[in-house]
Amino acid sequence: MNNISNKCTYEKWDNCPEYFYIHWPFCSNRCHYCDFVALEKHDEFVEKYHESLCWQIKHFAKNFYKPEIKTIFIGGGTPSLYPLNLFQNFINLLDDNFCLKNLKEFTIEANPEDITKEHLENWKDLFVNRLSLGVQVLDQDILANLNRKQDIEKIHKVMEMAPNYFDNISVDLILGLPGVDDKIWLETLQTVCKWPIKHISIYLLTVYNNTKLYFRIKEKKIKILKDDKIVDLYEKTVDYLRSNNFEQYEISNFAKKGFESMHNIAYWDRKTYKGFGLGACSFDGKNRLQNENNLNKYLKNSNREKFEVEFIQESLTNDQIFLEKLMLGLRQNKGVDLPSMLYFLDEHKKDKFLNKIKTLKSDGLIKISGDTICLTLKGMMLENELILGLI
Ligand SMILES: C[S@@+](CC[C@H](N)C(=O)[O-])C[C@H]1O[C@@H](n2cnc3c(N)ncnc32)[C@H](O)[C@@H]1O
C-alpha cells in the first residue's frame, strides 16, 4: 500500500460523521476462524479500556457542538461482555456529547451465551434498537471444535426472550465451517427462518493467515468444504431465504423489507464514519484511518492528560477511489452507476473497461439495466476475481 503515513495523532474533520462504530475487543474465547481485533480473557483491562474509550469520545466531541448521529454499531470482539454499569456510563457520555434524539439504528453485536433478561432490558433503555446475534451454525459439536462454546439450547431461549424487547434482530451465520454438511446447514436455515427476526448475514468462511484454523488446515488436522460445494450451498441458501421473504441486498446480507442495515449501507455507499476504540476504522471522505491496534499502547496514550492514539492514515488516490466504488457498489444489489465509473477513466481505459463489461455480461456474471451494472448470483460468488479482471 502506498500513501500511508504512519504515526499520525491528528485528525481533521470538517464535519462530524453521522455514523459511529465502537469497538469492544474482549471475548471469553477466541474462535479458531477469527481474525478480528479480539482478545481472549483480558478481564483486568476492561475498566481501563472503557475509560480510554470514553476519553476518545470526549476528545473527538470537543471539535463539534452536539452533532446529530444517525447510526451506531458496537462490534467486537464481544460487546455483550461490556459490563452493564460501564455500558450505561458510556452511553450517558455519548448522549451528553452528541445528539442521539434522531438515532435511526443502534446495533449491538451479542453472543447468545452472554444474554440475560437484564441485558435486554438495559440495552433497550439505552437507545439500542437492533440486536445482532452470532449464531454461526446450529451445531454445538462443530462450534466446539472451533473453540466456540455455544449451548444451542441457550440460543433457543434467547430467541424466545429477545423479541419481547427488540423488533429488529439480526443473525450471523457462517457458511462453510468444517464439519457442516447439507443436512446441518439446511436445518440451520429452516430453524433460523422460523425465528421472529428481520435480518440474516451469511458470511462465507474466510480462512485468514495465522489463525488457529489456518494452521489446523495446513497441518491437515481439519478439512474445509470444497469450493463447488460452497457455491452449491450458497445458491440454495439465497433461494431458501428469498422464499422466506428475506431479500438479498448485498452479497452476504438478507433482510425483510425495510430492515436492511442502515449502518452497513453507509459503509458500502462510502459515507464518512468515525470509529472509536482499539483498531477501529474511520473514513473522512478522503482518507482511510485506523486506530492503534495494540492494547497496551492504546491504553497508555488515551487518558485524562493526553489523547494521542496513533493511527494509520491512507490517502486515497483516484485509482483507489475508482476501485472502492466498484467493489463496494457491486457488493450491493443496487449495483453501480456506469457513467459515474467511466468518469474516472481516460479514453483508452474506458474502452478496455467497457469491453470487459461486455464479456462479463455474456458470461452471465453481470447484468446491465439502463445505466446500472450489477452482479448476477454467479457473479457474486466470484466477486473478487471478477473485480480484479475488470481493473
Ligand atoms: C466481529 S464478529 C463478532 C462475533 C461475536 N464475537 C460473536 O461471538 O458472536 C462478526 C461476525 O463475523 C463473522 N465472522 C467472523 N470470522 C469469520 C470468518 N473467518 N469467516 C467468515 N465470517 C466470519 C461471524 O459470523 C461473526 O458473527
The ligand as a Tripos MOL2 file, in Angstrom:
@<TRIPOS>MOLECULE
LIG
   27    29     1     0     0
SMALL
NO_CHARGES

@<TRIPOS>ATOM
      1 C1        -16.9110   -9.2610   14.5820 C.3       1 LIG1
      2 S1        -17.5220  -10.8800   14.5350 S.3       1 LIG1
      3 C2        -18.1730  -10.8320   16.1870 C.3       1 LIG1
      4 C3        -18.6940  -12.1050   16.6880 C.3       1 LIG1
      5 C4        -19.0700  -12.1260   18.1680 C.3       1 LIG1
      6 N1        -17.9070  -12.0670   18.9970 N.3       1 LIG1
      7 C5        -19.7610  -13.4380   18.4730 C.2       1 LIG1
      8 O1        -19.1580  -14.2330   19.1450 O.co2     1 LIG1
      9 O2        -20.8790  -13.6400   18.0480 O.co2     1 LIG1
     10 C6        -18.9280  -10.7000   13.4980 C.3       1 LIG1
     11 C7        -19.2460  -11.8730   12.6420 C.3       1 LIG1
     12 O3        -18.2620  -12.1020   11.6690 O.3       1 LIG1
     13 C8        -18.3660  -13.4350   11.2070 C.3       1 LIG1
     14 N2        -17.0160  -13.9970   11.0590 N.ar      1 LIG1
     15 C9        -16.0140  -13.9640   11.9560 C.ar      1 LIG1
     16 N3        -14.9100  -14.5800   11.4680 N.ar      1 LIG1
     17 C10       -15.2190  -15.0300   10.2200 C.ar      1 LIG1
     18 C11       -14.5110  -15.7540    9.1970 C.ar      1 LIG1
     19 N4        -13.2600  -16.1650    9.3530 N.pl3     1 LIG1
     20 N5        -15.1610  -16.0200    8.0280 N.ar      1 LIG1
     21 C12       -16.4300  -15.6100    7.8570 C.ar      1 LIG1
     22 N6        -17.1440  -14.9400    8.7780 N.ar      1 LIG1
     23 C13       -16.5520  -14.6510    9.9480 C.ar      1 LIG1
     24 C14       -19.2140  -14.1950   12.2160 C.3       1 LIG1
     25 O4        -20.4550  -14.5330   11.6510 O.3       1 LIG1
     26 C15       -19.3920  -13.1940   13.3370 C.3       1 LIG1
     27 O5        -20.6210  -13.3350   13.9920 O.3       1 LIG1
@<TRIPOS>BOND
     1     1     2 1
     2     2     3 1
     3     2    10 1
     4     3     4 1
     5     4     5 1
     6     5     6 1
     7     5     7 1
     8     7     8 2
     9     7     9 1
    10    10    11 1
    11    11    12 1
    12    11    26 1
    13    12    13 1
    14    13    14 1
    15    13    24 1
    16    14    15 ar
    17    14    23 ar
    18    15    16 ar
    19    16    17 ar
    20    17    18 ar
    21    17    23 ar
    22    18    19 1
    23    18    20 ar
    24    20    21 ar
    25    21    22 ar
    26    22    23 ar
    27    24    25 1
    28    24    26 1
    29    26    27 1
@<TRIPOS>SUBSTRUCTURE
     1 LIG1         1 GROUP 0 **** ****
